[in-house]
């Protein structure tokens, strides 16, 4: 399931990914690396949360943003 986000939320999410996601290195995703660099899916997505790791392990640390996104997607 993809959670939709607003442009304002996208800015916050991208900063959060760069600052706190342990799988994001220089804009690339270590989880998707199979010997060849792969761009971080969350950094290039504009309209939703596509990375399950980010959704489950990183975003919940930002309680207000997390609650806001869940609410607007009918999950909170």
N, CA, C and O atoms as a Tripos MOL2 file, in Angstrom:
@<TRIPOS>MOLECULE
protein
  304   303    76     0     0
PROTEIN
NO_CHARGES

@<TRIPOS>ATOM
      1 N           0.8320   -1.1740    0.0000 N.3       1 UNK1
      2 CA          0.0000    0.0000    0.0000 C.3       1 UNK1
      3 C           0.8790    1.2410    0.0000 C.2       1 UNK1
      4 O           1.8380    1.3340    0.7670 O.2       1 UNK1
      5 N           0.5500    2.1820   -0.8560 N.am      2 UNK2
      6 CA          1.2860    3.4340   -0.9470 C.3       2 UNK2
      7 C           0.5110    4.5030   -0.1990 C.2       2 UNK2
      8 O          -0.6790    4.7020   -0.4410 O.2       2 UNK2
      9 N           1.1890    5.1910    0.7110 N.am      3 UNK3
     10 CA          0.5680    6.3060    1.4230 C.3       3 UNK3
     11 C           0.8520    7.5800    0.6500 C.2       3 UNK3
     12 O           2.0050    7.8800    0.3420 O.2       3 UNK3
     13 N          -0.1890    8.3250    0.3380 N.am      4 UNK4
     14 CA         -0.0310    9.5700   -0.4110 C.3       4 UNK4
     15 C           0.5150   10.6600    0.5120 C.2       4 UNK4
     16 O           0.2040   10.7100    1.7030 O.2       4 UNK4
     17 N           1.3460   11.5380   -0.0810 N.am      5 UNK5
     18 CA          1.9240   12.6400    0.6700 C.3       5 UNK5
     19 C           1.7640   13.9420   -0.1140 C.2       5 UNK5
     20 O           1.5690   13.9330   -1.3300 O.2       5 UNK5
     21 N           1.8490   15.0480    0.6010 N.am      6 UNK6
     22 CA          1.7690   16.3730   -0.0120 C.3       6 UNK6
     23 C           3.1800   16.8530   -0.3430 C.2       6 UNK6
     24 O           4.1570   16.2980    0.1610 O.2       6 UNK6
     25 N           3.2950   17.8780   -1.1870 N.am      7 UNK7
     26 CA          4.6240   18.4300   -1.4870 C.3       7 UNK7
     27 C           5.3570   18.9200   -0.2290 C.2       7 UNK7
     28 O           6.5730   18.7580   -0.1210 O.2       7 UNK7
     29 N           4.6350   19.5090    0.7040 N.am      8 UNK8
     30 CA          5.2410   19.9790    1.9530 C.3       8 UNK8
     31 C           5.7820   18.8010    2.7740 C.2       8 UNK8
     32 O           6.8690   18.8790    3.3460 O.2       8 UNK8
     33 N           5.0220   17.7300    2.8200 N.am      9 UNK9
     34 CA          5.4570   16.5270    3.5340 C.3       9 UNK9
     35 C           6.6630   15.9040    2.8340 C.2       9 UNK9
     36 O           7.5580   15.3710    3.4900 O.2       9 UNK9
     37 N           6.6850   15.9690    1.5270 N.am     10 UNK10
     38 CA          7.8060   15.4100    0.7590 C.3      10 UNK10
     39 C           9.1280   16.0580    1.1510 C.2      10 UNK10
     40 O          10.1430   15.3740    1.2830 O.2      10 UNK10
     41 N           9.1170   17.3580    1.3360 N.am     11 UNK11
     42 CA         10.3280   18.0780    1.7410 C.3      11 UNK11
     43 C          10.8180   17.5610    3.0920 C.2      11 UNK11
     44 O          12.0100   17.3150    3.2770 O.2      11 UNK11
     45 N           9.8860   17.3990    4.0320 N.am     12 UNK12
     46 CA         10.2380   16.9010    5.3670 C.3      12 UNK12
     47 C          10.7380   15.4550    5.2920 C.2      12 UNK12
     48 O          11.7060   15.0890    5.9580 O.2      12 UNK12
     49 N          10.0740   14.6500    4.4820 N.am     13 UNK13
     50 CA         10.4430   13.2390    4.3410 C.3      13 UNK13
     51 C          11.8340   13.1010    3.7390 C.2      13 UNK13
     52 O          12.6380   12.3020    4.2190 O.2      13 UNK13
     53 N          12.1270   13.8680    2.6990 N.am     14 UNK14
     54 CA         13.4500   13.7820    2.0700 C.3      14 UNK14
     55 C          14.5540   14.1790    3.0500 C.2      14 UNK14
     56 O          15.6170   13.5600    3.0750 O.2      14 UNK14
     57 N          14.3020   15.2060    3.8510 N.am     15 UNK15
     58 CA         15.2850   15.6090    4.8630 C.3      15 UNK15
     59 C          15.4660   14.4950    5.8900 C.2      15 UNK15
     60 O          16.5850   14.2140    6.3170 O.2      15 UNK15
     61 N          14.3690   13.8690    6.2810 N.am     16 UNK16
     62 CA         14.4080   12.7800    7.2530 C.3      16 UNK16
     63 C          15.1760   11.5790    6.6930 C.2      16 UNK16
     64 O          15.9710   10.9640    7.4040 O.2      16 UNK16
     65 N          14.9450   11.2550    5.4520 N.am     17 UNK17
     66 CA         15.6590   10.1410    4.8170 C.3      17 UNK17
     67 C          17.1600   10.4140    4.8310 C.2      17 UNK17
     68 O          17.9510    9.5730    5.2590 O.2      17 UNK17
     69 N          17.5340   11.5750    4.3670 N.am     18 UNK18
     70 CA         18.9680   11.9090    4.2890 C.3      18 UNK18
     71 C          19.6250   11.9450    5.6660 C.2      18 UNK18
     72 O          20.7840   11.5580    5.8190 O.2      18 UNK18
     73 N          18.8840   12.4080    6.6560 N.am     19 UNK19
     74 CA         19.4280   12.5820    8.0020 C.3      19 UNK19
     75 C          19.4560   11.3000    8.8210 C.2      19 UNK19
     76 O          20.3990   11.0790    9.5800 O.2      19 UNK19
     77 N          18.4370   10.4470    8.6810 N.am     20 UNK20
     78 CA         18.3170    9.3430    9.6390 C.3      20 UNK20
     79 C          18.2230    7.9280    9.0720 C.2      20 UNK20
     80 O          18.3730    6.9620    9.8200 O.2      20 UNK20
     81 N          17.9800    7.7830    7.7760 N.am     21 UNK21
     82 CA         17.8440    6.4180    7.2430 C.3      21 UNK21
     83 C          19.2150    5.7660    7.0970 C.2      21 UNK21
     84 O          20.0660    6.2570    6.3550 O.2      21 UNK21
     85 N          19.4220    4.6750    7.7980 N.am     22 UNK22
     86 CA         20.7240    4.0010    7.7750 C.3      22 UNK22
     87 C          20.9790    3.2900    6.4390 C.2      22 UNK22
     88 O          22.1010    2.8570    6.1790 O.2      22 UNK22
     89 N          19.9650    3.1680    5.6040 N.am     23 UNK23
     90 CA         20.1390    2.5050    4.3060 C.3      23 UNK23
     91 C          20.3560    3.4830    3.1600 C.2      23 UNK23
     92 O          20.5640    3.0690    2.0200 O.2      23 UNK23
     93 N          20.3090    4.7690    3.4550 N.am     24 UNK24
     94 CA         20.5160    5.7840    2.4230 C.3      24 UNK24
     95 C          21.9490    6.3090    2.5260 C.2      24 UNK24
     96 O          22.3500    6.8830    3.5380 O.2      24 UNK24
     97 N          22.6940    6.0970    1.4660 N.am     25 UNK25
     98 CA         24.0860    6.5520    1.4310 C.3      25 UNK25
     99 C          24.3180    7.3060    0.1330 C.2      25 UNK25
    100 O          24.2770    6.7300   -0.9540 O.2      25 UNK25
    101 N          24.5630    8.6060    0.2620 N.am     26 UNK26
    102 CA         24.8040    9.4730   -0.8980 C.3      26 UNK26
    103 C          23.6560    9.4040   -1.9040 C.2      26 UNK26
    104 O          23.8770    9.4320   -3.1140 O.2      26 UNK26
    105 N          22.4340    9.3130   -1.3920 N.am     27 UNK27
    106 CA         21.2640    9.2700   -2.2560 C.3      27 UNK27
    107 C          20.9450    7.9110   -2.8330 C.2      27 UNK27
    108 O          19.9940    7.7660   -3.6000 O.2      27 UNK27
    109 N          21.7330    6.9140   -2.4710 N.am     28 UNK28
    110 CA         21.5080    5.5500   -2.9610 C.3      28 UNK28
    111 C          21.0160    4.6510   -1.8350 C.2      28 UNK28
    112 O          21.3030    4.8960   -0.6640 O.2      28 UNK28
    113 N          20.2820    3.6200   -2.1930 N.am     29 UNK29
    114 CA         19.7140    2.6940   -1.2120 C.3      29 UNK29
    115 C          20.5980    1.4480   -1.0970 C.2      29 UNK29
    116 O          20.8100    0.7300   -2.0740 O.2      29 UNK29
    117 N          21.0970    1.2130    0.0880 N.am     30 UNK30
    118 CA         21.9340    0.0320    0.3210 C.3      30 UNK30
    119 C          21.1290   -1.2630    0.2200 C.2      30 UNK30
    120 O          21.6730   -2.2990   -0.1650 O.2      30 UNK30
    121 N          19.8450   -1.2160    0.5590 N.am     31 UNK31
    122 CA         19.0100   -2.4190    0.4770 C.3      31 UNK31
    123 C          18.7890   -2.8690   -0.9670 C.2      31 UNK31
    124 O          18.6220   -4.0600   -1.2300 O.2      31 UNK31
    125 N          18.7880   -1.9290   -1.8890 N.am     32 UNK32
    126 CA         18.5540   -2.2560   -3.3010 C.3      32 UNK32
    127 C          19.8440   -2.5070   -4.0680 C.2      32 UNK32
    128 O          19.8130   -2.9120   -5.2300 O.2      32 UNK32
    129 N          20.9740   -2.2680   -3.4190 N.am     33 UNK33
    130 CA         22.2750   -2.4270   -4.0700 C.3      33 UNK33
    131 C          22.5910   -3.9070   -4.2900 C.2      33 UNK33
    132 O          22.7430   -4.6680   -3.3340 O.2      33 UNK33
    133 N          22.6860   -4.2960   -5.5330 N.am     34 UNK34
    134 CA         23.0300   -5.6870   -5.8710 C.3      34 UNK34
    135 C          24.3740   -5.7320   -6.5950 C.2      34 UNK34
    136 O          24.5900   -6.5440   -7.4950 O.2      34 UNK34
    137 N          25.2550   -4.8530   -6.1840 N.am     35 UNK35
    138 CA         26.5450   -4.7260   -6.8370 C.3      35 UNK35
    139 C          26.5980   -3.4960   -7.7200 C.2      35 UNK35
    140 O          27.6650   -3.0780   -8.1710 O.2      35 UNK35
    141 N          25.4460   -2.9330   -7.9560 N.am     36 UNK36
    142 CA         25.3220   -1.7170   -8.7420 C.3      36 UNK36
    143 C          24.4770   -0.7380   -7.9320 C.2      36 UNK36
    144 O          23.4430   -1.1200   -7.3830 O.2      36 UNK36
    145 N          24.9020    0.5120   -7.8550 N.am     37 UNK37
    146 CA         24.1720    1.5030   -7.0690 C.3      37 UNK37
    147 C          22.7420    1.6540   -7.5660 C.2      37 UNK37
    148 O          22.4740    1.5860   -8.7660 O.2      37 UNK37
    149 N          21.8320    1.8580   -6.6220 N.am     38 UNK38
    150 CA         20.4230    2.0830   -6.9520 C.3      38 UNK38
    151 C          19.9430    3.3100   -6.1820 C.2      38 UNK38
    152 O          20.1600    3.4140   -4.9750 O.2      38 UNK38
    153 N          19.3000    4.2240   -6.8710 N.am     39 UNK39
    154 CA         18.7910    5.4330   -6.2290 C.3      39 UNK39
    155 C          17.7960    5.0720   -5.1310 C.2      39 UNK39
    156 O          17.0640    4.0870   -5.2320 O.2      39 UNK39
    157 N          17.7850    5.8790   -4.0960 N.am     40 UNK40
    158 CA         16.8130    5.7050   -3.0110 C.3      40 UNK40
    159 C          15.4200    5.9840   -3.5690 C.2      40 UNK40
    160 O          15.1490    7.0740   -4.0720 O.2      40 UNK40
    161 N          14.5630    5.0110   -3.4770 N.am     41 UNK41
    162 CA         13.2030    5.1210   -4.0160 C.3      41 UNK41
    163 C          12.4430    6.2580   -3.3480 C.2      41 UNK41
    164 O          11.6940    6.9830   -4.0030 O.2      41 UNK41
    165 N          12.6370    6.4120   -2.0500 N.am     42 UNK42
    166 CA         11.8940    7.4300   -1.3370 C.3      42 UNK42
    167 C          12.3320    8.8350   -1.7280 C.2      42 UNK42
    168 O          11.5040    9.7450   -1.7640 O.2      42 UNK42
    169 N          13.5950    9.0280   -2.0170 N.am     43 UNK43
    170 CA         14.0740   10.3560   -2.4060 C.3      43 UNK43
    171 C          13.5840   10.7740   -3.7820 C.2      43 UNK43
    172 O          13.4670   11.9680   -4.0540 O.2      43 UNK43
    173 N          13.2990    9.8240   -4.6470 N.am     44 UNK44
    174 CA         12.8530   10.1840   -6.0030 C.3      44 UNK44
    175 C          11.3300   10.1610   -6.1620 C.2      44 UNK44
    176 O          10.8090   10.5990   -7.1880 O.2      44 UNK44
    177 N          10.6230    9.6590   -5.1620 N.am     45 UNK45
    178 CA          9.1610    9.6210   -5.2740 C.3      45 UNK45
    179 C           8.5840   10.9740   -4.8700 C.2      45 UNK45
    180 O           9.0560   11.6120   -3.9280 O.2      45 UNK45
    181 N           7.5640   11.3940   -5.5940 N.am     46 UNK46
    182 CA          6.9750   12.7100   -5.3690 C.3      46 UNK46
    183 C           5.6370   12.6750   -4.6500 C.2      46 UNK46
    184 O           5.2900   13.6250   -3.9480 O.2      46 UNK46
    185 N           4.8930   11.6160   -4.8090 N.am     47 UNK47
    186 CA          3.5160   11.6320   -4.3530 C.3      47 UNK47
    187 C           3.1650   10.6190   -3.2790 C.2      47 UNK47
    188 O           2.0260   10.5890   -2.8110 O.2      47 UNK47
    189 N           4.1140    9.7900   -2.8800 N.am     48 UNK48
    190 CA          3.7760    8.7710   -1.8980 C.3      48 UNK48
    191 C           4.9870    8.1790   -1.2120 C.2      48 UNK48
    192 O           6.1320    8.4550   -1.5710 O.2      48 UNK48
    193 N           4.7050    7.3590   -0.2160 N.am     49 UNK49
    194 CA          5.7490    6.6290    0.4920 C.3      49 UNK49
    195 C           5.7980    5.2350   -0.1090 C.2      49 UNK49
    196 O           4.8540    4.4560    0.0200 O.2      49 UNK49
    197 N           6.9020    4.9320   -0.7620 N.am     50 UNK50
    198 CA          7.0650    3.6510   -1.4460 C.3      50 UNK50
    199 C           8.0260    2.7090   -0.7340 C.2      50 UNK50
    200 O           8.0280    1.5080   -1.0020 O.2      50 UNK50
    201 N           8.8320    3.2360    0.1580 N.am     51 UNK51
    202 CA          9.8350    2.4170    0.8410 C.3      51 UNK51
    203 C           9.2590    1.8610    2.1430 C.2      51 UNK51
    204 O           8.9590    2.6150    3.0690 O.2      51 UNK51
    205 N           9.1110    0.5660    2.2050 N.am     52 UNK52
    206 CA          8.5620   -0.0610    3.4150 C.3      52 UNK52
    207 C           9.4830    0.1000    4.6130 C.2      52 UNK52
    208 O           9.0140    0.2600    5.7400 O.2      52 UNK52
    209 N          10.7910    0.0610    4.3800 N.am     53 UNK53
    210 CA         11.7310    0.2480    5.4880 C.3      53 UNK53
    211 C          11.5440    1.6420    6.0920 C.2      53 UNK53
    212 O          11.4720    1.7910    7.3120 O.2      53 UNK53
    213 N          11.4650    2.6500    5.2370 N.am     54 UNK54
    214 CA         11.2570    4.0190    5.7150 C.3      54 UNK54
    215 C           9.9490    4.1240    6.4970 C.2      54 UNK54
    216 O           9.9060    4.7100    7.5790 O.2      54 UNK54
    217 N           8.8910    3.5530    5.9380 N.am     55 UNK55
    218 CA          7.5760    3.6260    6.5700 C.3      55 UNK55
    219 C           7.5450    2.9640    7.9450 C.2      55 UNK55
    220 O           6.9280    3.4860    8.8740 O.2      55 UNK55
    221 N           8.1960    1.8390    8.0720 N.am     56 UNK56
    222 CA          8.1200    1.0760    9.3240 C.3      56 UNK56
    223 C           9.2100    1.4110   10.3350 C.2      56 UNK56
    224 O           8.9820    1.2930   11.5390 O.2      56 UNK56
    225 N          10.3870    1.8260    9.8760 N.am     57 UNK57
    226 CA         11.5120    2.0070   10.7950 C.3      57 UNK57
    227 C          11.9600    3.4520   10.9920 C.2      57 UNK57
    228 O          12.5240    3.7810   12.0350 O.2      57 UNK57
    229 N          11.7230    4.3140   10.0170 N.am     58 UNK58
    230 CA         12.2370    5.6770   10.1130 C.3      58 UNK58
    231 C          11.1320    6.6840   10.4240 C.2      58 UNK58
    232 O          11.2590    7.4690   11.3640 O.2      58 UNK58
    233 N          10.0690    6.6680    9.6580 N.am     59 UNK59
    234 CA          8.9960    7.6530    9.8080 C.3      59 UNK59
    235 C           8.3490    7.6790   11.1990 C.2      59 UNK59
    236 O           8.0440    8.7680   11.6840 O.2      59 UNK59
    237 N           8.1280    6.5580   11.8520 N.am     60 UNK60
    238 CA          7.4910    6.6130   13.1820 C.3      60 UNK60
    239 C           8.2520    7.4420   14.2260 C.2      60 UNK60
    240 O           7.6690    7.8600   15.2270 O.2      60 UNK60
    241 N           9.5310    7.6790   14.0010 N.am     61 UNK61
    242 CA         10.3080    8.5070   14.9320 C.3      61 UNK61
    243 C           9.8480    9.9640   14.8960 C.2      61 UNK61
    244 O          10.0090   10.6920   15.8750 O.2      61 UNK61
    245 N           9.2800   10.3840   13.7770 N.am     62 UNK62
    246 CA          8.7180   11.7340   13.6420 C.3      62 UNK62
    247 C           7.2140   11.6330   13.8810 C.2      62 UNK62
    248 O           6.4260   11.5930   12.9360 O.2      62 UNK62
    249 N           6.8350   11.5930   15.1300 N.am     63 UNK63
    250 CA          5.4600   11.2850   15.5270 C.3      63 UNK63
    251 C           4.3970   12.1660   14.8750 C.2      63 UNK63
    252 O           3.3760   11.6580   14.4120 O.2      63 UNK63
    253 N           4.6220   13.4680   14.8310 N.am     64 UNK64
    254 CA          3.6120   14.3700   14.2640 C.3      64 UNK64
    255 C           3.4350   14.1470   12.7630 C.2      64 UNK64
    256 O           2.3090   14.0690   12.2730 O.2      64 UNK64
    257 N           4.5290   14.0440   12.0460 N.am     65 UNK65
    258 CA          4.4650   13.8190   10.5950 C.3      65 UNK65
    259 C           3.8370   12.4620   10.2930 C.2      65 UNK65
    260 O           3.0110   12.3360    9.3900 O.2      65 UNK65
    261 N           4.2330   11.4620   11.0490 N.am     66 UNK66
    262 CA          3.6910   10.1150   10.8890 C.3      66 UNK66
    263 C           2.1750   10.1090   11.1000 C.2      66 UNK66
    264 O           1.4350    9.5510   10.2910 O.2      66 UNK66
    265 N           1.7190   10.7280   12.1880 N.am     67 UNK67
    266 CA          0.2860   10.7840   12.4920 C.3      67 UNK67
    267 C          -0.4720   11.5520   11.4130 C.2      67 UNK67
    268 O          -1.5650   11.1510   11.0130 O.2      67 UNK67
    269 N           0.1020   12.6430   10.9460 N.am     68 UNK68
    270 CA         -0.5290   13.4560    9.8980 C.3      68 UNK68
    271 C          -0.7170   12.6450    8.6140 C.2      68 UNK68
    272 O          -1.7850   12.6850    8.0030 O.2      68 UNK68
    273 N           0.3080   11.9180    8.2100 N.am     69 UNK69
    274 CA          0.2400   11.1160    6.9880 C.3      69 UNK69
    275 C          -0.7650    9.9750    7.1370 C.2      69 UNK69
    276 O          -1.5400    9.7030    6.2200 O.2      69 UNK69
    277 N          -0.7530    9.3160    8.2810 N.am     70 UNK70
    278 CA         -1.7410    8.2470    8.5040 C.3      70 UNK70
    279 C          -3.1610    8.7920    8.4810 C.2      70 UNK70
    280 O          -4.0480    8.1840    7.8820 O.2      70 UNK70
    281 N          -3.3860    9.9310    9.1270 N.am     71 UNK71
    282 CA         -4.7140   10.5330    9.1700 C.3      71 UNK71
    283 C          -5.2220   10.8760    7.7710 C.2      71 UNK71
    284 O          -6.3620   10.5610    7.4300 O.2      71 UNK71
    285 N          -4.3910   11.5120    6.9690 N.am     72 UNK72
    286 CA         -4.8430   11.9260    5.6410 C.3      72 UNK72
    287 C          -5.0650   10.7400    4.7060 C.2      72 UNK72
    288 O          -5.7370   10.8730    3.6830 O.2      72 UNK72
    289 N          -4.5040    9.5860    5.0510 N.am     73 UNK73
    290 CA         -4.7070    8.3780    4.2580 C.3      73 UNK73
    291 C          -5.7820    7.4630    4.8640 C.2      73 UNK73
    292 O          -5.9350    6.3090    4.4640 O.2      73 UNK73
    293 N          -6.5170    8.0050    5.8340 N.am     74 UNK74
    294 CA         -7.6200    7.2570    6.4510 C.3      74 UNK74
    295 C          -7.1920    6.1110    7.3290 C.2      74 UNK74
    296 O          -7.9260    5.1330    7.4760 O.2      74 UNK74
    297 N          -6.0080    6.2120    7.9200 N.am     75 UNK75
    298 CA         -5.4980    5.1320    8.7500 C.3      75 UNK75
    299 C          -5.2900    5.5540   10.2070 C.2      75 UNK75
    300 O          -4.7950    4.7700   11.0170 O.2      75 UNK75
    301 N          -5.6590    6.7630   10.5310 N.am     76 UNK76
    302 CA         -5.3970    7.2140   11.8920 C.3      76 UNK76
    303 C          -6.5660    7.8020   12.4830 C.2      76 UNK76
    304 O          -6.5240    8.2380   13.6340 O.2      76 UNK76
@<TRIPOS>BOND
     1     1     2 1
     2     2     3 1
     3     3     4 2
     4     3     5 am
     5     5     6 1
     6     6     7 1
     7     7     8 2
     8     7     9 am
     9     9    10 1
    10    10    11 1
    11    11    12 2
    12    11    13 am
    13    13    14 1
    14    14    15 1
    15    15    16 2
    16    15    17 am
    17    17    18 1
    18    18    19 1
    19    19    20 2
    20    19    21 am
    21    21    22 1
    22    22    23 1
    23    23    24 2
    24    23    25 am
    25    25    26 1
    26    26    27 1
    27    27    28 2
    28    27    29 am
    29    29    30 1
    30    30    31 1
    31    31    32 2
    32    31    33 am
    33    33    34 1
    34    34    35 1
    35    35    36 2
    36    35    37 am
    37    37    38 1
    38    38    39 1
    39    39    40 2
    40    39    41 am
    41    41    42 1
    42    42    43 1
    43    43    44 2
    44    43    45 am
    45    45    46 1
    46    46    47 1
    47    47    48 2
    48    47    49 am
    49    49    50 1
    50    50    51 1
    51    51    52 2
    52    51    53 am
    53    53    54 1
    54    54    55 1
    55    55    56 2
    56    55    57 am
    57    57    58 1
    58    58    59 1
    59    59    60 2
    60    59    61 am
    61    61    62 1
    62    62    63 1
    63    63    64 2
    64    63    65 am
    65    65    66 1
    66    66    67 1
    67    67    68 2
    68    67    69 am
    69    69    70 1
    70    70    71 1
    71    71    72 2
    72    71    73 am
    73    73    74 1
    74    74    75 1
    75    75    76 2
    76    75    77 am
    77    77    78 1
    78    78    79 1
    79    79    80 2
    80    79    81 am
    81    81    82 1
    82    82    83 1
    83    83    84 2
    84    83    85 am
    85    85    86 1
    86    86    87 1
    87    87    88 2
    88    87    89 am
    89    89    90 1
    90    90    91 1
    91    91    92 2
    92    91    93 am
    93    93    94 1
    94    94    95 1
    95    95    96 2
    96    95    97 am
    97    97    98 1
    98    98    99 1
    99    99   100 2
   100    99   101 am
   101   101   102 1
   102   102   103 1
   103   103   104 2
   104   103   105 am
   105   105   106 1
   106   106   107 1
   107   107   108 2
   108   107   109 am
   109   109   110 1
   110   110   111 1
   111   111   112 2
   112   111   113 am
   113   113   114 1
   114   114   115 1
   115   115   116 2
   116   115   117 am
   117   117   118 1
   118   118   119 1
   119   119   120 2
   120   119   121 am
   121   121   122 1
   122   122   123 1
   123   123   124 2
   124   123   125 am
   125   125   126 1
   126   126   127 1
   127   127   128 2
   128   127   129 am
   129   129   130 1
   130   130   131 1
   131   131   132 2
   132   131   133 am
   133   133   134 1
   134   134   135 1
   135   135   136 2
   136   135   137 am
   137   137   138 1
   138   138   139 1
   139   139   140 2
   140   139   141 am
   141   141   142 1
   142   142   143 1
   143   143   144 2
   144   143   145 am
   145   145   146 1
   146   146   147 1
   147   147   148 2
   148   147   149 am
   149   149   150 1
   150   150   151 1
   151   151   152 2
   152   151   153 am
   153   153   154 1
   154   154   155 1
   155   155   156 2
   156   155   157 am
   157   157   158 1
   158   158   159 1
   159   159   160 2
   160   159   161 am
   161   161   162 1
   162   162   163 1
   163   163   164 2
   164   163   165 am
   165   165   166 1
   166   166   167 1
   167   167   168 2
   168   167   169 am
   169   169   170 1
   170   170   171 1
   171   171   172 2
   172   171   173 am
   173   173   174 1
   174   174   175 1
   175   175   176 2
   176   175   177 am
   177   177   178 1
   178   178   179 1
   179   179   180 2
   180   179   181 am
   181   181   182 1
   182   182   183 1
   183   183   184 2
   184   183   185 am
   185   185   186 1
   186   186   187 1
   187   187   188 2
   188   187   189 am
   189   189   190 1
   190   190   191 1
   191   191   192 2
   192   191   193 am
   193   193   194 1
   194   194   195 1
   195   195   196 2
   196   195   197 am
   197   197   198 1
   198   198   199 1
   199   199   200 2
   200   199   201 am
   201   201   202 1
   202   202   203 1
   203   203   204 2
   204   203   205 am
   205   205   206 1
   206   206   207 1
   207   207   208 2
   208   207   209 am
   209   209   210 1
   210   210   211 1
   211   211   212 2
   212   211   213 am
   213   213   214 1
   214   214   215 1
   215   215   216 2
   216   215   217 am
   217   217   218 1
   218   218   219 1
   219   219   220 2
   220   219   221 am
   221   221   222 1
   222   222   223 1
   223   223   224 2
   224   223   225 am
   225   225   226 1
   226   226   227 1
   227   227   228 2
   228   227   229 am
   229   229   230 1
   230   230   231 1
   231   231   232 2
   232   231   233 am
   233   233   234 1
   234   234   235 1
   235   235   236 2
   236   235   237 am
   237   237   238 1
   238   238   239 1
   239   239   240 2
   240   239   241 am
   241   241   242 1
   242   242   243 1
   243   243   244 2
   244   243   245 am
   245   245   246 1
   246   246   247 1
   247   247   248 2
   248   247   249 am
   249   249   250 1
   250   250   251 1
   251   251   252 2
   252   251   253 am
   253   253   254 1
   254   254   255 1
   255   255   256 2
   256   255   257 am
   257   257   258 1
   258   258   259 1
   259   259   260 2
   260   259   261 am
   261   261   262 1
   262   262   263 1
   263   263   264 2
   264   263   265 am
   265   265   266 1
   266   266   267 1
   267   267   268 2
   268   267   269 am
   269   269   270 1
   270   270   271 1
   271   271   272 2
   272   271   273 am
   273   273   274 1
   274   274   275 1
   275   275   276 2
   276   275   277 am
   277   277   278 1
   278   278   279 1
   279   279   280 2
   280   279   281 am
   281   281   282 1
   282   282   283 1
   283   283   284 2
   284   283   285 am
   285   285   286 1
   286   286   287 1
   287   287   288 2
   288   287   289 am
   289   289   290 1
   290   290   291 1
   291   291   292 2
   292   291   293 am
   293   293   294 1
   294   294   295 1
   295   295   296 2
   296   295   297 am
   297   297   298 1
   298   298   299 1
   299   299   300 2
   300   299   301 am
   301   301   302 1
   302   302   303 1
   303   303   304 2
@<TRIPOS>SUBSTRUCTURE
     1 UNK1         2 RESIDUE 1 A UNK
     2 UNK2         6 RESIDUE 1 A UNK
     3 UNK3        10 RESIDUE 1 A UNK
     4 UNK4        14 RESIDUE 1 A UNK
     5 UNK5        18 RESIDUE 1 A UNK
     6 UNK6        22 RESIDUE 1 A UNK
     7 UNK7        26 RESIDUE 1 A UNK
     8 UNK8        30 RESIDUE 1 A UNK
     9 UNK9        34 RESIDUE 1 A UNK
    10 UNK10       38 RESIDUE 1 A UNK
    11 UNK11       42 RESIDUE 1 A UNK
    12 UNK12       46 RESIDUE 1 A UNK
    13 UNK13       50 RESIDUE 1 A UNK
    14 UNK14       54 RESIDUE 1 A UNK
    15 UNK15       58 RESIDUE 1 A UNK
    16 UNK16       62 RESIDUE 1 A UNK
    17 UNK17       66 RESIDUE 1 A UNK
    18 UNK18       70 RESIDUE 1 A UNK
    19 UNK19       74 RESIDUE 1 A UNK
    20 UNK20       78 RESIDUE 1 A UNK
    21 UNK21       82 RESIDUE 1 A UNK
    22 UNK22       86 RESIDUE 1 A UNK
    23 UNK23       90 RESIDUE 1 A UNK
    24 UNK24       94 RESIDUE 1 A UNK
    25 UNK25       98 RESIDUE 1 A UNK
    26 UNK26      102 RESIDUE 1 A UNK
    27 UNK27      106 RESIDUE 1 A UNK
    28 UNK28      110 RESIDUE 1 A UNK
    29 UNK29      114 RESIDUE 1 A UNK
    30 UNK30      118 RESIDUE 1 A UNK
    31 UNK31      122 RESIDUE 1 A UNK
    32 UNK32      126 RESIDUE 1 A UNK
    33 UNK33      130 RESIDUE 1 A UNK
    34 UNK34      134 RESIDUE 1 A UNK
    35 UNK35      138 RESIDUE 1 A UNK
    36 UNK36      142 RESIDUE 1 A UNK
    37 UNK37      146 RESIDUE 1 A UNK
    38 UNK38      150 RESIDUE 1 A UNK
    39 UNK39      154 RESIDUE 1 A UNK
    40 UNK40      158 RESIDUE 1 A UNK
    41 UNK41      162 RESIDUE 1 A UNK
    42 UNK42      166 RESIDUE 1 A UNK
    43 UNK43      170 RESIDUE 1 A UNK
    44 UNK44      174 RESIDUE 1 A UNK
    45 UNK45      178 RESIDUE 1 A UNK
    46 UNK46      182 RESIDUE 1 A UNK
    47 UNK47      186 RESIDUE 1 A UNK
    48 UNK48      190 RESIDUE 1 A UNK
    49 UNK49      194 RESIDUE 1 A UNK
    50 UNK50      198 RESIDUE 1 A UNK
    51 UNK51      202 RESIDUE 1 A UNK
    52 UNK52      206 RESIDUE 1 A UNK
    53 UNK53      210 RESIDUE 1 A UNK
    54 UNK54      214 RESIDUE 1 A UNK
    55 UNK55      218 RESIDUE 1 A UNK
    56 UNK56      222 RESIDUE 1 A UNK
    57 UNK57      226 RESIDUE 1 A UNK
    58 UNK58      230 RESIDUE 1 A UNK
    59 UNK59      234 RESIDUE 1 A UNK
    60 UNK60      238 RESIDUE 1 A UNK
    61 UNK61      242 RESIDUE 1 A UNK
    62 UNK62      246 RESIDUE 1 A UNK
    63 UNK63      250 RESIDUE 1 A UNK
    64 UNK64      254 RESIDUE 1 A UNK
    65 UNK65      258 RESIDUE 1 A UNK
    66 UNK66      262 RESIDUE 1 A UNK
    67 UNK67      266 RESIDUE 1 A UNK
    68 UNK68      270 RESIDUE 1 A UNK
    69 UNK69      274 RESIDUE 1 A UNK
    70 UNK70      278 RESIDUE 1 A UNK
    71 UNK71      282 RESIDUE 1 A UNK
    72 UNK72      286 RESIDUE 1 A UNK
    73 UNK73      290 RESIDUE 1 A UNK
    74 UNK74      294 RESIDUE 1 A UNK
    75 UNK75      298 RESIDUE 1 A UNK
    76 UNK76      302 RESIDUE 1 A UNK
